Amino acid sequence: MRDGSQQLWRRLQLLYHHGYLERPRAQLDYYHQTGSRPMVYGLGNKGAALVNESPSHPLRRIRWGEKNRAVGRIFLEHALLVSEVMVTLELACRKADQVQLLTEEDLPQTAEMDTEHLIFHWQVSVSGQVKLGVIPDRVFALEYPQPSGKRERAFFFLEADRGTMPVMRRNLTQTSFYRKLLAYESTWSQSLHKTHFGFHRFRVLTLTESAERAKNLVAACAQLERGHGLFLFAPKTVLAEPNLLFSPVWQNGRGLMASLLDGHVPSQVLPEAATLPP
């Protein structure tokens, strides 16, 4: 363990033993099944009270201890993947220098948002028959400069897919990833992103567990009637190197390779492309 990592580990230990952090119990299954893994910490009630002393960063008024104890293993693993994506995006933007990551807290709040929890959610009619609810795992924007000096924003809905949901089902009353794709396609075709959130356009970014799973999702996306360019898919191996996120390592809904900001940002704004690990 490197010195920096060891210092961080010691600080986490101290915060845990003094009651500021907690260890969600769901992760203890790992130790019985596969041996040692990195420990995940959650904010405790004492830590939340300390953070709330700063009025500029208020937290939700919930029982953090109960939340940590109630969280299940599947939810925990999904939350970790979402966090890993957002952290890697932040690192990628720092290396790009002129590209800035804007999260939910930085985006304009609208009537369609759960403003207390900063959750984007909406309903959309699919094929004029089924009404589906949509709640992305995260919503963010990448802000970048134009040659004119003006700064523009590209908006994204994030889906962190751990492969627990079937890709296709018999009908739309059953949950499936294809149903999610239809909901986003209908959101675009009905311009709900404009009327609800003021986004001029958006893309749906999906990180999944494996290249094989990504291939299956792309195949499902290809069955959509239109809107294939809305979607970008990649296995989570791209998170190994932040520079990869701005490289053409993403597959769109027709299986063509693309980068996050294709057609948006001059090449000199982005860092040198990295190589996808095997």
C-alpha positions in Angstrom: 0.0 0.0 0.0 1.4 3.3 -1.1 2.0 6.1 1.5 -0.9 8.2 0.3 -3.4 5.3 0.3 -2.2 4.2 3.7 -2.8 7.7 5.1 -6.3 7.7 3.6 -7.0 4.3 5.1 -5.9 5.5 8.6 -8.1 8.5 8.4 -11.1 6.4 7.4 -10.3 4.1 10.3 -10.2 7.1 12.8 -13.5 8.6 11.4 -15.1 5.2 11.7 -14.0 4.5 15.2 -15.1 8.0 16.3 -18.6 7.5 14.8 -18.4 9.8 11.9 -18.5 7.0 9.3 -20.1 3.6 9.2 -19.5 0.3 7.4 -22.7 -0.9 5.6 -23.2 -4.5 6.7 -24.2 -5.8 3.3 -20.6 -5.9 2.1 -19.6 -8.4 4.9 -20.9 -11.2 2.6 -17.7 -10.6 0.5 -15.4 -11.7 3.3 -17.2 -15.0 3.8 -17.4 -15.8 0.1 -14.3 -14.4 -1.7 -11.9 -13.1 1.0 -10.7 -9.6 1.6 -12.0 -6.7 -0.5 -11.7 -2.9 -0.1 -14.0 -1.7 2.7 -16.8 0.7 1.8 -17.7 3.4 4.3 -21.0 5.3 4.6 -21.7 8.6 6.3 -22.9 8.2 9.8 -25.3 10.5 11.8 -22.4 12.2 13.6 -20.6 12.8 10.3 -23.8 14.2 8.7 -24.3 16.6 11.6 -20.8 17.9 11.2 -21.2 18.4 7.5 -24.5 20.3 8.1 -22.7 22.8 10.2 -21.6 24.3 6.9 -24.7 26.0 5.4 -23.2 25.8 1.9 -23.3 22.0 1.8 -26.5 20.9 3.5 -27.4 17.2 3.6 -30.8 15.6 3.5 -32.4 15.1 6.9 -32.5 11.3 7.1 -31.3 8.7 9.5 -28.0 7.9 8.0 -27.3 5.0 10.4 -30.5 3.3 9.5 -29.8 3.9 5.8 -26.4 2.2 6.0 -27.9 -0.8 7.9 -30.8 -1.2 5.4 -28.8 -1.0 2.2 -28.6 -4.3 0.3 -25.7 -5.8 -1.5 -27.1 -5.3 -5.0 -27.9 -1.7 -4.3 -24.5 -1.1 -2.7 -22.7 -2.6 -5.8 -24.8 -0.5 -8.1 -24.1 2.7 -6.1 -20.4 2.0 -6.2 -20.4 1.7 -10.0 -22.3 5.0 -10.3 -19.7 6.6 -8.0 -16.8 5.2 -9.9 -18.2 6.6 -13.2 -18.6 10.0 -11.7 -15.2 10.1 -10.1 -13.5 9.0 -13.3 -15.4 11.7 -15.2 -14.2 14.3 -12.8 -10.6 13.1 -13.3 -11.0 13.0 -17.1 -12.2 16.6 -17.0 -9.3 17.7 -14.9 -6.9 16.2 -17.4 -8.8 17.8 -20.3 -8.4 21.1 -18.5 -11.0 23.1 -20.5 -13.9 20.6 -20.0 -15.8 21.0 -16.8 -18.1 18.4 -15.2 -21.4 19.8 -14.0 -23.5 17.5 -11.7 -27.1 17.7 -10.6 -26.3 20.4 -8.0 -24.9 22.6 -10.8 -27.8 22.3 -13.2 -30.9 24.5 -13.1 -33.7 23.1 -10.9 -37.1 22.7 -12.5 -40.6 21.7 -11.5 -40.0 18.2 -12.7 -37.2 17.6 -10.2 -37.4 16.3 -6.7 -35.4 19.3 -5.5 -34.9 18.0 -2.0 -33.1 14.9 -3.3 -31.9 16.5 -6.6 -33.5 13.7 -8.6 -34.5 14.1 -12.2 -37.6 12.1 -13.0 -40.4 12.1 -15.5 -43.0 10.0 -17.2 -43.2 9.3 -20.9 -45.8 7.6 -23.1 -44.4 4.8 -25.3 -46.1 3.9 -28.5 -49.2 5.8 -27.2 -50.1 2.9 -25.0 -47.7 2.4 -22.1 -46.7 5.2 -19.7 -43.2 4.6 -18.2 -41.4 6.4 -15.4 -37.8 7.4 -16.0 -35.2 8.0 -13.2 -31.6 8.1 -14.5 -28.8 7.0 -12.2 -27.2 10.4 -12.6 -27.7 13.5 -14.8 -24.6 15.6 -15.7 -23.3 18.0 -18.3 -19.9 18.5 -19.8 -19.2 22.2 -20.4 -16.6 23.1 -23.0 -15.4 26.1 -24.9 -16.2 27.0 -28.5 -13.7 28.7 -30.8 -15.8 31.9 -30.4 -15.0 31.8 -26.6 -18.6 30.9 -25.7 -19.0 27.9 -23.5 -21.5 25.2 -24.4 -23.0 22.2 -22.6 -23.5 18.6 -23.6 -26.1 16.9 -21.3 -26.0 13.2 -20.4 -28.3 10.7 -18.6 -26.2 7.9 -16.9 -27.2 4.3 -16.7 -25.0 2.0 -14.6 -25.9 -1.5 -15.7 -24.7 -4.4 -13.6 -26.3 -7.0 -15.8 -29.1 -7.9 -13.2 -31.9 -6.7 -15.5 -33.0 -8.8 -18.6 -32.1 -7.2 -21.9 -35.4 -8.0 -23.5 -38.8 -9.3 -22.2 -42.0 -10.4 -23.9 -43.9 -7.1 -23.2 -43.4 -3.6 -21.8 -45.2 -4.4 -18.6 -42.1 -6.3 -17.5 -38.8 -4.5 -16.6 -36.0 -4.8 -19.2 -33.2 -2.7 -20.5 -34.9 -2.4 -23.8 -37.8 -0.8 -22.1 -35.4 1.8 -20.7 -34.1 2.4 -24.2 -37.7 2.9 -25.5 -38.4 5.4 -22.7 -35.4 7.5 -23.6 -36.2 7.3 -27.3 -39.7 8.5 -26.6 -38.4 11.3 -24.3 -36.3 12.5 -27.3 -39.0 12.2 -29.9 -41.5 14.0 -27.7 -39.0 16.7 -26.8 -39.6 16.2 -23.1 -35.9 17.0 -22.4 -36.6 20.5 -23.7 -39.9 21.1 -22.1 -39.1 19.5 -18.7 -35.4 20.4 -18.2 -34.4 22.9 -20.9 -31.8 20.6 -22.4 -31.4 21.3 -26.2 -30.2 17.7 -26.7 -28.9 14.8 -24.6 -27.2 11.4 -24.8 -27.6 8.3 -22.6 -24.4 6.9 -21.3 -24.4 3.3 -20.3 -21.5 1.6 -18.4 -21.9 -2.1 -18.0 -20.1 -5.1 -16.5 -18.5 -6.7 -19.6 -17.9 -6.3 -23.3 -20.3 -9.1 -24.0 -23.1 -7.4 -22.0 -22.3 -4.1 -23.9 -22.6 -6.0 -27.2 -26.1 -7.4 -26.2 -27.3 -3.9 -25.2 -26.1 -2.5 -28.5 -28.0 -5.3 -30.3 -31.1 -4.4 -28.4 -30.7 -0.7 -29.2 -30.4 -1.5 -32.9 -34.0 -2.7 -32.8 -35.3 0.8 -32.0 -36.9 2.6 -35.0 -34.8 5.7 -34.5 -32.7 7.6 -32.1 -29.8 5.2 -32.2 -27.3 8.1 -31.9 -28.7 9.0 -28.5 -27.0 6.0 -26.9 -23.4 5.3 -26.0 -22.3 2.0 -24.5 -19.0 0.7 -23.0 -17.8 -1.9 -20.5 -16.6 -0.6 -17.2 -13.0 -1.4 -18.2 -12.9 2.1 -19.7 -12.9 3.5 -16.2 -9.3 2.1 -15.7 -7.9 5.2 -17.3 -9.7 8.6 -17.2 -8.3 9.6 -20.6 -10.3 6.8 -22.2 -13.6 8.5 -21.6 -12.9 11.1 -24.2 -11.5 8.6 -26.7 -13.7 6.7 -29.3 -14.3 3.7 -27.0 -18.1 4.0 -26.9 -20.4 2.2 -29.2 -23.6 4.0 -30.3 -26.9 2.3 -31.0 -25.6 1.0 -34.4 -22.4 -0.4 -33.1 -20.2 2.4 -34.5 -17.4 3.7 -32.3 -17.7 7.3 -30.9 -16.3 9.6 -28.2 -18.3 11.5 -25.6 -17.9 14.8 -27.2 -17.8 13.9 -30.9 -18.4 17.0 -33.0 -18.5 19.2 -29.8 -15.0 20.0 -28.7 -11.8 21.0 -30.7 -9.2 18.2 -30.4 -6.7 20.4 -28.7 -9.0 20.8 -25.7 -8.9 17.1 -24.9 -6.0 15.1 -23.5 -4.2 12.6 -25.7 -6.2 9.5 -26.3 -5.3 6.5 -24.1 -5.4 2.8 -25.1 -8.2 0.6 -24.0 -6.8 -2.2 -21.7 -7.4 -5.8 -22.8 
